[in-house]
Amino acid sequence: MLAIPILLLVVCLGVCRWARGRFDEMWCQSVKETAPTAHTGAEIARLFLNFEGVGDVDILEHEGVVTNFYDPARRRLFLSREVARGTHLAAWAVSLHEAGHAVQEGDALNEFKWRLTVIRWTRYGPTLAVVLAVGAMFLLRVPGRFAILALLAAFLGTLLLNLGTLSVEMRANASLKRFLEKHLARWPAALERLEHCLHRVATRELGDLLSSPRYFLFSAMPGTPSEGSVTKPENKPE
């Protein structure tokens, strides 16, 4: 009875591992590739936002379990120190992708907010589901097979929600097109390589399910004065 559910669970975890692996591979390679201009990750994100006429977004350095994301409620872009100060393609890809969310408006913004809800569930929900399933088995005497089936449903539902909202991430990348074609007009090879990196950044959160225990146990809300400092880099000439 459990053979098919277990197989589905293996497929689910395989998809998550694939997404995580392709991002890690991209990072390891691209962190060695110097960006074509001397801008850091935070600076190139600021240039993009200025290009789009968005001047009310703060860029903050934040070190923690949860970082490298855009918060639409506070209009803040949180970047790890390595991304904010890095001058390699990996830093550019992460910072620009997240900055792409800051220019989303209307229906696109509402879809992004829903996407954030899905990501939070992906990070915390699976571990919570495991805790509830184990508790139900030992405290409520729920048969193990039912607890496992419920757990599997939670995992598969999480993955499907994540996949179903992935278009939001692709839209963030698409918003970068005009800026990158102008900024990197003299470096077509770098533009092609950066677009490849951006695609892998867009799918990286499919792998967050695998890190759910880490998020569940160790993450905290970012953005407090003790956790981050606002960076307002001066624009360098293009």
N, C-alpha and C positions, 0 to 999 in steps of 0.2 A: 504493500500500500504506500510505503514511503519512498519507493524507488524513484518514481517520477518527480515528486517534490524535491528530493535530494539532487536529482539531475538538474532541475530548474535552478536550484540554489547555486550549484556549481557554475552554471552558465551566467547567473547574475554576478557572482563574485569574479568570474572571468572577464566580464565586460568592465567591471570596476578596475580590475588589475591592469587591463589593457589601457584604459584612459590614464591611470596613474603612471604606468610605465612609459607611455609615449611622451608625457610631459616631462618626466624625470630625464629621459633620454635627450629631449630638446634642451633642457636646462644645462645638462652636463656639457653638451656640445657648444651651445650658443654663448655660455658664460666665457668661453675662450675667444669669441669673435668680437673684436672691438667695433663699436658702432661707427658709421661713416662720418658723423659729426661729433663734436666734443661734448655734447649735451649729456647730462646724467638722466636717469630714469625720471626723476621728479621734474627736471627742466624740460624734457621733451613732452611730458604730459602737460606742463604749463603752456608750452608753445601751441600744442594742439587745442587746448581750451581757449586760448587767446584767438587762435585762428577761427574758431567757431563762435567767437563773441561771448564766451562764458567766463565771466570774471568774478563770480561769487562763490567759487569752489576753493576751499582750503586744502592744501596738500600737507599731510602730517606723516612724520616718521613714527612707526609703531612696531615694537618688537613683542611678539606674543604668538600663541597658538593660532589665533585668528588675526590675519593681517592680509595686506594686498587685496583690498576691496573698496568699493565706493558705497558710502552711506547716503542715500537720497534724502533722508529726513533731516540730517545735519549739514548736507552739502559738503561732505568731507571725503577726501580720497586718502585712505590709509595705505601706506607703503612701508614695507620692511626697510631697514637701513641698506641692505644690499641692493634692493631694487631702486630705492630713492637715490642712492649715490653711485650706483653702477653705471658704467659707460659701455657696457657690452649689449649685444642684441637681446639677450635673455631679459635684462632689466627693462629695455625698451618695450619688449613684447608685453610683459606683465603690466607695466605702468600705463602704456597706451591702451591696452584692452580695457583696463578698469576705468580709465578716463573716458573711453567711448561710452560708458554707461551714463556719464554725467551730462551728455548732450541729448539723452532720450527724453522726449516730452509726450504729453497726452496719453494715448493708448499704449504707446511703447513704454512709457514710464510706469503705467499701471501693471503691464506685463512684467516689467523688471522687478517691481515690488513683490509680485507673486512668485517670481523666480527666487528672490531672496528668502521667502518663506519656505520654498521647497528645499533650498540649500540648507537652511537651518534644520529642517526636519531630517535631511540626509545626514547631517553631522551628529544630531543628538537622538533622533527617533529610534534608529536601530538598536542602540545600546539600551535605551529605555524599554524597548520591546523585549529584549533579552531578559532584563531584570524582571519585568512583569510576567513573562512566560515562566521563568524559574520560580518566582513567587507563587504563581498560580498552581504549579505542579506540587510544591511542597506545603503550601499553606491551605490551598483550596482543594487539594487532591484532584486536580484536573489531570486526566490521562495524558501521558507524555506525547502520544501521537497528535492529539488535538493542539497541545501547546506548540509542538513543532510546526504543524500546519499553519497555525496563526502567525508564528514567527516568520515562516516562509512568505506568507501573504504580505506581511509588513515589509520584508526585504524587497520583494518583487514590486510592490506598490511604490516603494521609494524610488527604485530604479526607473520605473515607467514614468513617474512624475518628473524625474530629473531629465530623462530623454525627451519627454513631451514639451519641456520648457527650454530646450537647448537652443531654439531659434533666437531667443533673447540674446544669447552670447554671440551668435553669428551676426546679429544686427549691430551689436557694439563694434565688431570688427569692420563691418561695412561702413560705419560712420567715419572710419579713419581714412577711407580711400582717397578723397580729394586732398587731404592734408599730406599724406605720405607721397602721393604722386608728385606734389609740388616740392616738398622738402627733400625728397630723394631723387629728384629728376636726373641728377648727374651720377647716381649710383644705382642703376637698374638691377644689378646683381644683388646688392644689399636689400633692395625693396622686395625682390622675389624671396630672398631668404627670410626676411622679417615677416612676410605674409605667411610663410610656412610655419614660423614660430607662433604667430598669432592664432592660427587654427588649432594648434595643440594647447595653447593657453585656454581657448574657448571651451575645450572639452575636459579640462583637468578636474573639474568639480564632480564629474561622474565617479571619480575615484574616492570621493570623500567618505563614502559608506565604509570603506576599509579602515578609515581612521576614526570612526565614530567613537570607540572607547577613549581615545586620546582627547578628542574634542569634549566628550561628555565629562571627563574627569579633570581636565586641566585648563580648559579655555575660560577666559573672562571677557567682559565687555571692554572693548578698546576705547581710546579717546579721552581718558581722564588726564589731567595735567601731569600726573606722575608717569604716565605711560607713553606720552607722545609730545613732540614739539612741532609747532607750525613751521613749515618751511615756505618761504616766498622767494624762490630763486629769481635772479635777474635773468631776463631773456638774453641769450647770446645771439649774435648775428647768425643768420642761416647761411 
